[in-house]
């Protein structure tokens, strides 16, 4: 299955072709329910580029239903599941330190 890129947009020609073929657009919540994964996992897969193909539809992340079904089918063909290890290459989130700090900024 193709991996998404942020540059993928909703192409009007593709939209017309898919709608005529009976495909439909699902937003994150609907897509997560279809593939039976939490929304957070779908966001994480999108972040890593290992999930189903997705695109921006306005402010929303969207998926074509057919792409979700093909992604599930591809997952089922892999004997050990997702053993490419792509999810292990994720960089840790940048944010607050886990070390407690005092008001003067020094660790306790």
N, CA and C of each residue as an Amber inpcrd file, in Angstrom:
protein
   324
   0.8520000  -1.1760000   0.0000000   0.0000000   0.0000000   0.0000000
   0.8820000   1.2180000   0.0000000   0.4680000   2.2090000  -0.6810000
   1.2800000   3.4140000  -0.7490000   1.2490000   4.1620000   0.5740000
   2.3490000   4.7760000   0.8860000   2.4730000   5.5470000   2.1150000
   2.1100000   6.9830000   1.8070000   1.4310000   7.6110000   2.7370000
   0.9870000   8.9820000   2.5170000   2.1540000   9.9570000   2.5730000
   1.9470000  11.0670000   1.9600000   2.8420000  12.2080000   2.1410000
   1.9660000  13.4200000   2.3570000   2.4650000  14.3910000   3.0720000
   1.6680000  15.5760000   3.3560000   1.3620000  16.3720000   2.1050000
   2.1070000  16.1400000   1.0280000   1.8620000  16.8890000  -0.1950000
   0.6680000  16.3410000  -0.9720000   0.1800000  15.1620000  -0.5890000
  -0.9710000  14.6140000  -1.2760000  -2.2030000  15.4290000  -0.9270000
  -2.8920000  15.8610000  -1.9170000  -4.1100000  16.6420000  -1.7140000
  -5.2550000  15.9140000  -2.3970000  -6.4250000  16.3860000  -2.1620000
  -7.6010000  15.8000000  -2.7760000  -7.6930000  16.2900000  -4.2150000
  -7.2130000  15.4760000  -5.1400000  -7.2140000  15.8110000  -6.5600000
  -8.6410000  15.7460000  -7.1000000  -9.1200000  16.8040000  -7.7390000
 -10.5060000  16.8110000  -8.2330000 -10.8230000  15.6580000  -9.1940000
  -9.8660000  15.3020000 -10.0470000 -10.1020000  14.1990000 -10.9870000
 -10.2140000  12.8700000 -10.2500000  -9.3180000  12.6600000  -9.2730000
  -9.3770000  11.4260000  -8.4920000 -10.6710000  11.3680000  -7.6930000
 -11.0610000  12.5000000  -7.1270000 -12.3020000  12.5660000  -6.3600000
 -13.4860000  12.1420000  -7.2290000 -13.5880000  12.7230000  -8.4050000
 -14.6980000  12.4080000  -9.3140000 -14.6980000  10.9290000  -9.6810000
 -13.5250000  10.4160000 -10.0250000 -13.4140000   9.0020000 -10.4210000
 -13.8310000   8.0800000  -9.2870000 -13.3440000   8.3620000  -8.0740000
 -13.6440000   7.4930000  -6.9340000 -15.1130000   7.5600000  -6.5260000
 -15.6840000   8.7500000  -6.5410000 -17.0890000   8.8870000  -6.1680000
 -17.9760000   8.1520000  -7.1640000 -17.6480000   8.2680000  -8.4490000
 -18.4150000   7.5480000  -9.4740000 -18.3010000   6.0400000  -9.2790000
 -17.1620000   5.5780000  -8.7690000 -16.9450000   4.1530000  -8.5360000
 -17.5720000   3.6740000  -7.2200000 -18.1430000   4.6040000  -6.4420000
 -18.8040000   4.2190000  -5.1990000 -17.9350000   4.3300000  -3.9640000
 -16.7390000   4.8720000  -4.1120000 -15.8590000   5.0510000  -2.9490000
 -16.3660000   6.2270000  -2.1180000 -15.9540000   6.2810000  -0.8740000
 -16.3590000   7.3990000  -0.0330000 -15.2140000   7.8680000   0.8510000
 -15.2960000   9.1160000   1.2730000 -14.2850000   9.7040000   2.1430000
 -14.6860000   9.4550000   3.5910000 -13.7360000   8.9800000   4.3920000
 -13.9500000   8.7820000   5.8180000 -12.9690000   9.6670000   6.5720000
 -13.4560000  10.3170000   7.6020000 -12.5840000  11.1190000   8.4480000
 -11.9660000  10.2300000   9.5100000 -11.0300000  10.7850000  10.2620000
 -10.2210000  10.0070000  11.1990000 -11.0570000   9.1050000  12.1010000
 -12.0760000   9.6560000  12.7310000 -12.8880000   8.8730000  13.6550000
 -13.5610000   7.6890000  12.9520000 -14.0920000   7.9350000  11.7700000
 -14.7570000   6.8770000  11.0010000 -13.7490000   5.8360000  10.5190000
 -12.5880000   6.3100000  10.0740000 -11.5510000   5.3940000   9.5840000
 -11.0420000   4.4990000  10.7130000 -10.8260000   5.1020000  11.8810000
 -10.3550000   4.3280000  13.0330000 -11.3780000   3.2510000  13.4080000
 -12.6440000   3.5960000  13.3620000 -13.6940000   2.6200000  13.6770000
 -13.6990000   1.4900000  12.6420000 -13.5080000   1.8350000  11.3760000
 -13.5170000   0.8220000  10.3190000 -12.3750000  -0.1770000  10.4990000
 -11.1730000   0.3100000  10.7920000 -10.0190000  -0.5940000  10.9240000
  -9.8270000  -1.0900000  12.3560000 -10.7230000  -0.6640000  13.2490000
 -10.7260000  -1.0990000  14.6440000  -9.4130000  -0.7860000  15.3610000
  -8.9870000   0.4510000  15.1890000  -7.7980000   0.9680000  15.8700000
  -8.1990000   2.2560000  16.5700000  -7.5450000   2.6040000  17.6750000
  -7.8190000   3.8960000  18.3080000  -7.3790000   5.0400000  17.3850000
  -8.0490000   6.1820000  17.5200000  -7.6870000   7.3500000  16.7190000
  -6.2300000   7.7340000  16.9420000  -5.7630000   7.5870000  18.1690000
  -4.3780000   7.9550000  18.4710000  -3.3910000   7.0940000  17.6880000
  -3.7100000   5.8300000  17.5050000  -2.8320000   4.9360000  16.7320000
  -2.8500000   5.3490000  15.2620000  -4.0050000   5.7270000  14.7620000
  -4.0930000   6.1760000  13.3690000  -3.2720000   7.4460000  13.1680000
  -3.3250000   8.3500000  14.1370000  -2.5040000   9.5710000  14.0480000
  -1.0170000   9.2150000  14.0810000  -0.6630000   8.2770000  14.9530000
   0.7340000   7.8500000  15.0920000   1.2230000   7.2030000  13.7960000
   0.4250000   6.3140000  13.2160000   0.7940000   5.6880000  11.9520000
   0.9720000   6.7340000  10.8590000   0.0850000   7.7320000  10.8470000
   0.1930000   8.8060000   9.8540000   1.4920000   9.5800000  10.0550000
   1.8020000   9.8610000  11.3170000   3.0290000  10.5850000  11.6470000
   4.2570000   9.8200000  11.1550000   4.2690000   8.5090000  11.3420000
   5.4050000   7.6880000  10.9310000   5.3970000   7.3760000   9.4350000
   4.2550000   7.5650000   8.7940000   4.1560000   7.2420000   7.3750000
   3.9860000   5.7660000   7.1060000   3.4580000   5.0120000   8.0800000
   3.3030000   3.5680000   7.8960000   1.8410000   3.1450000   7.8220000
   0.9450000   4.0830000   7.9170000  -0.4740000   3.7620000   7.9090000
  -1.0500000   3.8080000   6.5110000  -2.3610000   3.7020000   6.4360000
  -3.0130000   3.7920000   5.1280000  -2.8600000   5.1910000   4.5370000
  -2.9670000   5.2840000   3.2330000  -2.8340000   6.5710000   2.5590000
  -3.8960000   7.5260000   3.0830000  -3.4850000   8.7240000   3.3970000
  -4.4040000   9.7270000   3.9240000  -4.1220000  11.0570000   3.2440000
  -5.0100000  12.0070000   3.4560000  -4.8480000  13.3280000   2.8640000
  -5.6180000  14.3250000   3.6990000  -5.3640000  15.5840000   3.4300000
  -6.0790000  16.6600000   4.1080000  -7.3290000  16.9950000   3.3170000
  -8.4350000  17.0820000   3.9940000  -9.6960000  17.5060000   3.3920000
 -10.1710000  18.6720000   4.2350000  -9.7910000  19.8720000   3.8070000
 -10.0110000  21.0370000   4.6560000  -9.0780000  20.9580000   5.8540000
  -9.6280000  21.0600000   7.0410000  -8.8150000  20.9450000   8.2570000
  -8.7240000  19.5190000   8.7680000  -9.4080000  18.6090000   8.1150000
  -9.5110000  17.2380000   8.6010000  -8.5760000  16.2910000   7.8680000
  -8.1470000  15.2650000   8.5830000  -7.4290000  14.1580000   7.9610000
  -8.4920000  13.2120000   7.4290000  -8.3280000  12.7900000   6.1920000
  -9.3330000  11.9410000   5.5610000  -8.6670000  10.7520000   4.8820000
  -9.4750000   9.7360000   4.6570000  -9.0370000   8.5000000   4.0180000
 -10.1110000   8.0930000   3.0160000  -9.6840000   7.4900000   1.9190000
 -10.6430000   6.8420000   1.0360000 -10.9290000   5.4760000   1.6360000
 -12.1720000   5.0840000   1.6630000 -12.5670000   3.7990000   2.2550000
 -11.8460000   2.6360000   1.5750000 -11.7320000   2.7000000   0.2650000
 -11.0420000   1.6400000  -0.4790000  -9.5850000   1.5080000  -0.0330000
  -8.9040000   2.6330000   0.2160000  -7.5120000   2.5870000   0.6680000
  -7.4050000   1.9200000   2.0390000  -8.3780000   2.1640000   2.9050000
  -8.3750000   1.5290000   4.2240000  -8.5490000   0.0150000   4.0970000
  -9.4550000  -0.3970000   3.2360000  -9.6880000  -1.8330000   3.0360000
  -8.4540000  -2.5010000   2.4480000  -7.8140000  -1.8570000   1.4790000
  -6.5940000  -2.4150000   0.8920000  -5.4710000  -2.4850000   1.9250000
  -5.3820000  -1.4850000   2.8010000  -4.3580000  -1.4880000   3.8490000
  -4.5800000  -2.6480000   4.8100000  -5.8410000  -2.8920000   5.1920000
  -6.1550000  -4.0220000   6.0790000  -5.7790000  -5.3320000   5.3970000
  -6.0930000  -5.4430000   4.1120000  -5.7610000  -6.6620000   3.3730000
  -4.2550000  -6.8860000   3.3310000  -3.5030000  -5.8110000   3.1260000
  -2.0380000  -5.9190000   3.1090000  -1.5090000  -6.3400000   4.4810000
  -2.0670000  -5.7760000   5.5380000  -1.6620000  -6.1420000   6.8950000
  -1.9150000  -7.6250000   7.1470000  -3.0230000  -8.1350000   6.6440000
  -3.3750000  -9.5370000   6.8940000  -2.4680000 -10.5030000   6.1330000
  -1.8370000 -10.0350000   5.0600000  -0.9230000 -10.8950000   4.2880000
   0.4460000 -11.0120000   4.9290000   0.7620000 -10.1280000   5.8780000
   2.0690000 -10.1890000   6.5220000   1.9920000 -11.1870000   7.6790000
   2.7500000 -12.2820000   7.6020000   2.6060000 -13.3510000   8.5900000
   2.8480000 -12.9000000  10.0330000   3.8040000 -12.0170000  10.2500000
   4.1010000 -11.5770000  11.6110000   3.5050000 -10.2270000  11.9270000
   2.5300000  -9.8070000  11.1530000   1.9840000  -8.4690000  11.3450000
   2.9280000  -7.4520000  10.7350000   3.0470000  -6.3140000  11.3660000
   3.9140000  -5.2570000  10.8610000   5.3140000  -5.4980000  11.4200000
   6.0960000  -6.3460000  10.7560000   7.4270000  -6.6130000  11.2830000
   8.5110000  -5.8710000  10.5250000   8.1410000  -4.8260000   9.8040000
   9.1580000  -4.0250000   9.1300000   9.9420000  -3.2050000  10.1410000
   9.3790000  -3.0440000  11.3500000  10.0410000  -2.2780000  12.3880000
   9.9380000  -0.7840000  12.2050000   9.1170000  -0.3140000  11.2710000
   9.0240000   1.1200000  10.9940000   8.6100000   1.9070000  12.2250000
   7.7420000   1.3210000  13.0470000   7.2770000   2.0470000  14.2230000
   8.3670000   2.2020000  15.2790000   9.3960000   1.3820000  15.2290000
  10.4720000   1.4950000  16.2090000  11.4500000   2.6100000  15.8670000
  11.3520000   3.1530000  14.6570000  12.2510000   4.2220000  14.2430000
  11.7310000   5.6070000  14.6040000  10.6150000   5.6550000  15.2990000
  10.0290000   6.9500000  15.6500000  10.9440000   7.6900000  16.6150000
  11.0160000   8.9870000  16.4080000  11.8040000   9.8140000  17.3150000
  10.9620000  10.1380000  18.5330000  11.5900000  10.2180000  19.6990000
  10.8130000  10.5640000  20.8780000  10.2450000  11.9710000  20.7540000
   9.1160000  12.1830000  21.3760000   8.4940000  13.4970000  21.3150000
   9.3280000  14.4970000  22.0820000   9.4180000  15.6900000  21.5220000
  10.1370000  16.7730000  22.1690000   9.1290000  17.5090000  23.0420000
   9.5040000  17.7910000  24.2360000   8.5690000  18.4780000  25.1160000
   9.1950000  18.7100000  26.4690000   8.3590000  18.7100000  27.4500000
   8.8170000  18.9720000  28.8060000   9.7140000  17.8500000  29.3050000
  10.6470000  18.2340000  30.0930000  11.5140000  17.2590000  30.7330000
  10.7220000  16.5180000  31.7950000  11.0650000  15.2870000  32.0210000
  10.3740000  14.5120000  33.0480000  10.9440000  14.7840000  34.4350000
  12.0360000  15.5160000  34.4830000  12.6600000  15.8440000  35.7590000
  11.8730000  16.9630000  36.4310000  11.4250000  16.7460000  37.6720000
  10.6830000  17.8310000  38.3340000  11.5850000  19.0420000  38.5520000
  11.0160000  20.2250000  38.3700000  11.7900000  21.4380000  38.5220000
  11.1700000  22.3260000  39.5920000  12.0240000  23.0690000  40.2520000
  11.5550000  24.0470000  41.2150000  11.2590000  25.3360000  40.4910000
  10.7140000  26.2800000  41.2030000  10.3830000  27.5830000  40.6080000
  11.6230000  28.2980000  40.0680000  12.7670000  28.0900000  40.6810000
  13.9750000  28.7790000  40.2070000  14.6100000  28.0400000  38.9990000
  13.9710000  26.9590000  38.5460000  14.4460000  26.2640000  37.3510000
  15.4360000  25.1530000  37.6160000  15.8170000  24.9350000  38.8580000
  16.7740000  23.8770000  39.1580000  16.0250000  22.6030000  39.5480000
  16.5930000  21.4750000  39.1480000  15.9830000  20.1930000  39.4830000
  16.1300000  19.9240000  40.9700000  15.1530000  19.2140000  41.5190000
  15.2100000  18.8950000  42.9450000  16.0750000  17.7030000  43.2280000
